Amino acid sequence: MDTGTRTWILLAGLTAATAALAGLDNRFAAAGMLALAWAKARTILGGFLHLGSAPGWLAAFTLPLAIWLAALAGLRVFS
């Protein structure tokens, strides 16, 4: 199986998990959905944009995104 197919399958699974969490109504579900959004962004950046093969670029994009999403999750969980 090639990389594009694996990436699509992974994105479909992550989207299904997001849809399952969307049915819940609590603060931790929102944090879980933000974590899944980060995983989907990392999958797209690494799989389709091939940043996984460029040293340092994948982390340069996903680390600030992780910090931003963690801040949003903290605001949601602790508000």
C-alpha positions in Angstrom: 0.0 0.0 0.0 1.4 3.4 -0.9 1.8 6.4 1.3 -1.2 8.3 -0.1 -3.5 5.4 0.5 -2.3 4.9 4.1 -2.7 8.6 4.7 -6.3 8.6 3.4 -7.1 5.6 5.6 -5.6 7.2 8.7 -7.5 10.4 8.0 -10.8 8.5 7.6 -10.2 6.8 11.0 -9.3 10.0 12.7 -12.4 11.7 11.2 -14.6 8.8 12.4 -13.1 9.2 15.9 -13.8 13.0 15.8 -17.4 12.3 14.8 -17.7 9.8 17.7 -16.5 12.4 20.2 -18.7 15.1 18.7 -21.7 13.2 20.1 -20.5 13.7 23.6 -21.2 16.8 25.5 -18.3 17.4 28.0 -15.1 19.3 28.3 -12.8 16.4 27.8 -14.5 15.5 24.5 -13.6 18.9 23.3 -9.9 18.4 24.3 -10.0 15.0 22.6 -11.3 16.6 19.4 -8.5 19.1 19.5 -6.0 16.4 19.9 -7.5 14.6 16.9 -7.3 17.8 14.9 -3.6 17.9 15.7 -3.1 14.3 14.6 -5.0 15.0 11.4 -2.8 18.1 10.7 0.3 16.1 11.4 -0.9 13.3 9.1 -1.6 15.8 6.3 1.7 17.6 6.7 3.7 14.4 6.9 1.8 12.3 4.3 0.7 14.7 1.6 3.2 17.6 1.9 6.1 15.1 2.6 7.4 17.2 5.5 8.4 14.0 7.3 11.3 13.6 4.9 12.5 17.2 5.4 14.6 17.3 8.6 13.0 19.6 11.2 10.1 20.9 9.1 7.4 18.6 10.4 8.3 19.6 14.0 8.5 23.3 13.0 4.9 23.2 11.9 3.4 20.8 14.4 5.0 22.1 17.6 3.4 25.6 17.5 0.1 24.0 16.4 0.3 21.6 19.4 1.0 24.5 21.8 -1.9 26.5 20.3 -4.3 23.6 20.5 -3.2 22.7 24.1 -3.9 26.3 25.1 -7.4 26.1 23.5 -8.0 22.7 25.3 -6.9 24.2 28.6 -9.3 27.1 28.2 -12.1 24.7 27.4 -11.4 22.2 30.2 -10.6 24.7 32.9 -13.2 27.4 32.1 
